[in-house]
Every structure is written in structure tokens, then in C-alpha cells.
């Protein structure tokens, strides 16, 4: 049974086409991974199927009474609610039924005998729905999901206003999973999960009975949870049976076949064109030349897929720093309350440190404290001499209406236009990306703009807060290479072990510093 049918949709932004005549069908129980390079339109596709965007052409048809749950890159929470409030709200329709049962019970005391039978029938129907949907084990289900995503450690009574960005994303994901919709739509769900909770989500999705569509650049994760791949490339969407490894095998084989067919056709075209050029002017052979020309005109010419520009990251190394980068003396970080025990760490020139641990332990806060963006809660930070810091922030502004050129130029007013365009192009951005407003770019393209600003600044210390979030695999691989070759010092926040383990010389686990009990 088809849950979702997309027919011949086309869509674009300005003169930039995203899709052309794309069709798609999702069947009950399918576990679909949507993959593709940054900017190919994965999140745009999700927004179209959920009705947040209208396609320029084509139709989107949902089956009747399908419950859809959507977690996108920019979901938000209502202020003032606790974690438990949000998670329980997944069952609001059941709480409404319970209230209706109580109301029916009150009306029974003053109704006629005929009305009483009807009310008893209504109450029985509602009670069956509550029993069938596990109403009386809601708290146990909430606790199971909260524990799996690490929210129980945060405290279910905690207000969502006090949570970190990663914790808020976990709450939204938890609510969505508890709703158990007929189809889950997940856009980069692992971006803010640490390794333990990614493992839990992996098992959850493997056992998920309903359908889901998942956008992710986390290849090990997507490999283990999907049974279908839809690859988005060059305004088209192509279906492959199996996981990412299966897709890669078939895709590479198809690519080689296409290249071979293209080469054979080019040889034939060259022969035809050569014959036509030599014989069209001679009376004796002009008819043969015309025949060859007709054959050439009717030929269905093969066009190879244009390779996307691949990023080239090379961090500019500044002057030599002193031996000590920074030292902390009983440092406690936090805002209104302390996040850590007193921390005493020493970062030395040349060290490449990965900061790991669950969300909400203060990893981003530590970077901001080192930068002087927020003061220490208590204790001291001693910075070394000749420190030049390059800082990559986890998320940029969501309301950046400047073009990429304007945004970069603001950071580097001394560059001319050619230098600005070249710097952005080296990060894998096309001319159309560069001339677009930052707000309309995908999460990965926005990350590349922010990386361009870090890369072009002289630095001897890099503070990088989740730099791989939203990046496609090519960009991740290139960033890893660049950080391995960087001769300066690195403090890197990351939850992707396969990324940081080949870079880091030291691991600092923030769970060793936390005041929370695990």
C-alpha cells in the first residue's frame, strides 16, 4: 500500500533548479535513506512532502488518515514546558480521550435510560482505544525513550528553556518517537546525539514497524537502519534497493557503464562527423554524407553527470605560539548554575584534543569561555602568548539574509571580489550558491560558508564545535585530511568517533568533569 506518492515535481529557488520532474513512492513499512551531496535538495524535498513548501509543478498525495511525524533541522520547542511535559504531549490525544471518559461519567448521573446506553457504548469505545494504545503505561514508555536518549540524566522536570541545543533536539526527537506515527521523517537526527544514544536510536529504528524516511550523512548509521536508498543528484531522484554499501556498489557500476557507453558513442560521433566533413562537398558522396548527418541528428546523445565541485580545505597557519596554549585553575563553567566540577587541564602547543561526552556537559560552553564570550562561573583560565584562534561555531544565524559574498566580505573587507569568490569556491560552493542569500542554503552549504571564514584566517589554534554537522561525506573526508595536516593546536568537539579518532592525539571526556551522576 502506498503511503505517499510524489508525481513529477519540479522546484527551484530563483534561477537555481533543485528538482526536475521527480517522482517517488513510499510503501508501508519501508525504511528509506535519502542521500546526496550538500545542496542537492534533501531538506527541500522533505519540506515539499510535508506541505511546508509548494512545488513549482507536480503533486504530492498522502494516503487517507496517515499520521506523519517530522523532525527537521530547525524544529523548536514551546517555552516554559518541562522535558516530561513535552514527551507526554506525544499522547495528548489519549489524555483528551481520558477527559472525555470522565465527562461521560459525570453526564451518566443525570441522563435518560436511552442516553445512558449510548454513553456507555461511547465510553466502551474510548476505553478500548486507551487500552489498545497503551495509555496506562505511558510513563513507562516516556522513561524508556528518555533513558535511551540520555534525557533522564538531564532530569525530566527540567525546563526546556535551560537546555543546550543538543538536548533540545533530543527532546523533539523523543516526542516524535513516542508519537509512533505511520511515517517518520527525520532530517539529520544524529547530529546532536553522542555515540551511546546513536546506538540506541539505531536499534529503535531497526525495530520500527512503520515507515520512515531519513536524511543523514552519517554513513555507518544509515547503513544499519535502511532497506532502500534514494539518491538525490543533478535534480533527479533515483531508487536503489538495500543499504548504503549496496547503493555504492550499484552506483559505481552504473557510472562505469555510462562512461564506457559515452566513450563508445563519442568515437562513433567523431567518425560520423569526420566522414560528413570529408564527403558533403563531393557530388558523388554527398548523399552518403547527408545520410550520416541524419543518423547523427537522431542519435540520443549520452551526457555524463557533471561532478560536483569538491571542497579543498587548507587552514592558514599563523605565527608560532608559545608552548602553553591555555591552563585552567579550578575552572568551573556555567551560566546561572555550574555545569562542571573544578577543572584543571593544560593544552600544549601541537596537541590535537577531541572533547567528547553527552550533550549538556559544557563542551560548547568551555570553548566560549576560552574565547572570552562568557565569563567562568569560578576559577581561572590562563592563556599563552601569541595565540591566534580560529573558531568554528556549531550553528550560524538562522536569519542571515546577506548573500554569501556579503557575509564573507564582512569578515574580510580587504579582499577583492575575485578573492572572495575564490575562497568560497574552494570550499565547494558553486557560483549560484555564492550569489544566493545564506538563509536559503542547506545546512551543509551554510557550514561551508562558516568554514571558509575560519580557513582564511591566520591561526595557530583551532576551536571547532561540531564542524561535521550537516557536511556531506566528501566534505568530511577533506576536513579530516586538512586537520590531520594542520601544524597548529586543535580543540575539537565531536560525537563522530570515526572522524576524530584519526585526528586526535588526546581525548578529554567531559563526563569526567560533570556534576551529574551517570
N, C-alpha and C positions, 0 to 999 in steps of 0.2 A: 504494500500500500504506500502510495506517495504522500509524504507529509508536506513537502514543499516542492513546487515546480516553478522554475525561473525560465521564461521563454524570451529569447532574442533580445536581451537587454543591451543597450549601449549607453555609455555615460562618460562625461568629461568635465573638466574644470577649465573654463575659458577655451583656449585653442589646444589644450592638452587632453587627448583622448585617453581614458582609463580602460574602458571595455568597448568592444565592437561585436555585436551580435552573439552575446554569450548566453548559453542555455545550461541548465543544471537541474538535477532531480535528486531529492533526498528521500530514501525509503526508511520505513520504521526499523529501528534498531541499528542503523548504520553508524559507524564511528569514523567520522571524516576528518582528515587533517588538510587544512588549506595552507599551502606553502607558496613561496615565491620571494623574490628579492624585495628589498625596501622600495616602496613607491609603486609597486605593481597593482595595488588597489585592493588588498585583502580586507582591510578595515572598512573601506568604502563599500565593498560587496556586502559585508555584514550589515552596514547601515542601510543599504538598499533593501535587503530581505526583511529587515525589521521595521521598515517604513520610516526610518529617520531621514532618509534621502529618497527622492523620487528619481527614477532613471529617466534619461532623455528619451529613450524608446524602450519598448518591451513591457512585459508584465511579470508580476510576482503573485503566485497563487498558493495560499495555505489551505490545507485540509480543514474541514469544519471542526470547531471546538478543540483546536490544538493549543496546548499551553506552552508558551515559549519563554525561556529564561535566558537573558542576555547580560553578559559581563563584558563591558568594553574597556578600553584603556583609560577612559575619563569618567567612570561611574562615580557617584557621590553619595554621601550619607546625610540623613536629616540630623541637624544639630540638636544636642541635648539628650539624645537617646543613649541607653547603655548598650553594651555588646549583646547582652541577653535579650533586651527589647528587640534589637534588630533581627537576631536569629529567630526569636519566637514569632516575629511578624511574618515569617515564611508560612506560618499556619493560621494566618488571620482569618481565612475563610472558614476554618474549623472552629475558631473561637466565636465567630459570628453565628455559626450553627448552634453552638452550645447556648449562646444568649437567646437564640430563637426557641430552643427547647425549654429554657427557663420561663420565657414569656408565655409559651403554650401552657406550661404547668400552672401559671397564675390564672390564665383565662379559663382553665378547666373548672375552677371552683364556682363560676357564675354563668355557665353556658347551658344551653338546652341539651337534651339527650342526643338529638341528631347531630348537633355541633360537636358534642363530646366524642362521638365515634370518628368524625373527620379529624379532629385534633389529635386523637390517639394514633390514627393512621399516619398523620404528618410527623408526629413525634417518633414513631417507629422507623419511618424512612430516614429521618435525620440521624437517629441513633445508629442505624446500620451504617450510614456514611461515616460517622465518627469512629465506629469500631473498625471499619474496613481501612480507614486511613491512619490508624494508629494514634488516635487522639490522646489516649491515656498513657502513652509512652513518649509524648513529645519531649519532655525534659530529658529523658534518657537519650533521645536522638540528637537533641541540641548539644548535650555534653559530649557525645561521641564525635560529632563533627568539630566542635570547639577544641577538643583534645587533639584530634588529628591535624588541625591547622595551627596548633600552638596557642590558641586563644584562651584556653583555660589557665595557662600560666600567666597571661596578662591580667586576668580577673574579669569574670563575666559581668560584674557590677560596674566596671569602669566605663566612664562616658566616652563616646566615640570622639568627642572634641579633644580628648587628651592623647589620642593615638597617633603613632607615626604613620607616614604614607603607606608603608608596607602592611602595617597592622590593619589599617582601614580597608585595604584591598582584600585582606584575608576575611574580614567581617562580611564584605559584599559577596565574596566567593562562597563563604559558609552559608549565607542566607539562600543563595541561588541553589546550592546543592541540596539543602533541606527542602526546598520547594519541589524538587524532583519533577521538573517539567517534562512534557513529551519530547521536547528537544532543547538541549543546552547549547548555547552559542557562547564560546569562550575565546576572548581575544587576549593572547599572551598571559594566561593565568599563572605561569610560573615566575613571572618577572620579580615578584616580591616574596617568593617563598624560599626558605632555606632548604638544604638537602633533605632533612628528615621529613619535612612537610610535603616536599615534592614527591617523595616516595609514597607517602600516604595517599596523596591525590592520584598518583599513578594507579595504585591498587583500586581506589574508588572508581575511577573511570573504566578500568578493565572490567569491573563487575557491574557497570551501569547498564541497566536493562533497556533504557530508552535510547533515542538517537542523540548524537552530539556532533557539532562542527567546531573544530578547534584551530585557531591560528596560533602558530608557535614557531620560533626559531631555535627552540631547544630540541635538537635532533635526537639525543638519547631518550628524551621524554616522549616525543611524538612517535618514535619508533615502536614504543611498547604499548601504546594505547589505541592506535587507529587500525582500521582494516581497509580503509580507502584513502587515497591521496588525490586531491585536486590541485593541479599545479597552475599557478597564475603567471603568465609570461606573454609579453607583447600583445596585450589587450585581449588575450584568449584564455580559456579555462579548460584544461584537459584532465581526463579521469584516468587513474591508474589503480588497479586492484592490488591490495597489500599495504605494507608499511613503507617507511621512507627508504629503507635499503632496497626493497623490491622496486620502488619507483626509480631509484637511481640507476639500477641495472637496466631497466627497460628504456629509460630516458636516454642514457648514454648510447645504447644500441641503436635506438631510433635516430639519434643525432648522427652517428657514424654512417648509417644507411642513407640518410638525407644528404650528407656531404659527398658520399660516393656517387649517388644519383645526380647530384648537382655537377660534379666534375665530368661525368659522362655526358650530361646534356650540354655543358659548355664546350666540350670537344666537338660535339655534333653541330652546335651553333656556329662555331668557328669554321668548320668545314663548309657548311652551307653558305655562310657569308663570303668565304674565300671564293667558292665556285661562282656565286652571283656576281661578285666584283669582277671576276676574270671573263665572264661569258655574257653579261647582259648587253654589252655593246655590239657583239658579233651577231650578224643576222642568222647564221647557221645554228647558233646555240642559245639565242635569246629566249626561245620558248622553254628550253630546259631551265634557264635561269629564272624565268617567271614561275615555273612550277616549284622550284626550290624556294622562291620567295613566299609563295602561298603556304607551303609547308612550314616555313619559319614563322609566318604571321599567325598560323593556327596553333602553334606549339604552346602548351600550357607550361609556362616557364616556372622553374623551381626557384624559390627565394629562400636563402638561408636566414635563420633567425639572427638578428643583429645581437652581438654580445653587448651586455650592459657594461657601462664604464666601471671598472673595478677601482676601489679606493687604494691610494698609496699614502700610508701614514708614516711620516718621518718627523719625530719630535726635535725641535731646535734645542740644542744643548747650550745653556748659558755659561757664565763664568764658573770657575771651580769654587765649590762651597767649602766651608770648614769641615773638620772631621765630625763634629756633632751637628746633627740637624735639629733635633729637639730632645729635651729631657723633661719629664714630669715629676713633680714632687708632691706626693699625696693628692694628686688631682682628682677631684670629683666633678663630673659633668652633669648637666641637667638644666632645666628651666625653672619651674616653680617648685620642683622637688628633685632630689638627687636621683640620677639613673645608675650610678656606679658606686662601688666601694672606692676608697682611695687607691688610685692607680699610679704606679711608679714604673715607667718604661723609658727606654733610651733608643732613639733612632739614629743610627750612624750612617755616614756617607757611604753610598753604594748598596745599602740594604734595599731589598725589594720585599715589602711586607704585605701579606694578604690579611685583611681584617675580616673575620668570619663570625658566625653566630646568628641566632634567631633575630627576627625583626624586633625593634623597640628596645634594644640593649644599648643604643647610643653610638652606633658606628658613624652615622652621618653627623651626629652631634659632636663627636670627637673631631672630625675634620673641620667643622665650623668653628670649634673652639680654637684649634690650631691656627686658623685663618684670622682669628680675632673678630669673627662675625657675631659670636655670643661669648659672654664672659664665663670663666669657670665658676661652677657653683661654690667650690672652695679649692684650696691648693694652688699650685703654681705651674706655669709652663715656661721653660727657658728655651728660647730659640737660639740657634747657632748663628754664625756670621756668614755674610754673603749668600743668603738664602734667596733664591728666585723660584717662586711657586707657580706651577701651572695647575689650575683647579677645574675639574670636570664635575659639574653639578648633576645630580641624579635626574631632575626634571627641569625643563625650562618653563617659561611663562606660557600658559595656555591661550593667552590673548595677545600674542605678538603679531600685530598687523603690518609690521615692516616687511619689506622684501628681504630675501637672503642677502642680497647685495648691501642694502641699507643696514641690516643688522650687523654684518661683518665689518662694514666700513666704519660703523660707530665705534667698534673696538680697535680698529686700525686706521685712523684718519689719515695717516701718512702714506698709505698705499694708493696707487692709481687704479683705475678701473680694471685694467688688464691684470694687475697683481691680485686684486680681489677675486676676479673670476677664476684665475688660475688656482688660487688657494682653495676655493670651494670645489672646483672641478677635480682636484687631486684627491678629494675626499669622496669621490664617486657620485657627485651631483651633476646632472645634465644642465644645459642652458635653460631649459624650461623650469627646472627646479630652482635654479639660481635666480631667475626673474620672478618667481612666484612669491607670494606672501608666506611667511613662516607658518602662520596659523593653518594653512591648507595642506601642509606637508604631512606625510605619515610620521609616526613616532620615530622610526629609524632614520628618516631623512632629517628630522629636526636634531636628532642626536649627532648626525654627521656635521651639521652646521656648528653645533657647540664644540665638537671635536676639532673642527677647523680652527676655531679661535684659540684652543689650547695648544695645538700643534705649532702654530705660527708665532707663539710667544717664547722668547728665550727662557729656559727653566733649567734648574738643576734638581728640583724636587717636584714630583707629580703627586697630587692628591686626587684620586679618581673614585667617584662614588657611583657604583654600579654602571660602569661605562658600556657594558654589553647589552643592557636592557634595550629591546627593540631592534638591535642590529641584526642583519641577516648573516648567514654563515660566512660569506666571502669577507665581509667587513670584520667579523670577529677574528677570523684567521689572520687577517692583515694587522689588526690591532695587537693580537698576541705577538706576532713577529716583531712589530715595532717596539713593544715594551720589553721583549727579550733583548733587543739590540740597544736599548736606551742605556746610556752610561751614567745617568743620574740616579737619584734615590726615588723609590716609589712606595706610596702607601695606598693600597687598593682595597676598596670594599667590593666584595663579590660573593654571590651564592653559587657560582658555577665552578665546581671543582675542576672540571676538565679544561676550563680556561685558565684559572690562576695557578694550578699546580705546576705548570711548565714555566711560570714566570717567577713565582715567589721563592725567595731564599729563606724566609721566615714566615710562620703563621702566628697571628695573635688572635686567639679565640676570646671574643668579648664575653662569653659566658663565664669566664674565669673572674671577671670584674663585676658582674652584675649583682645587685642586691636581691634579685628574685631567686626563689628557690625552685630548682628543676627536679 
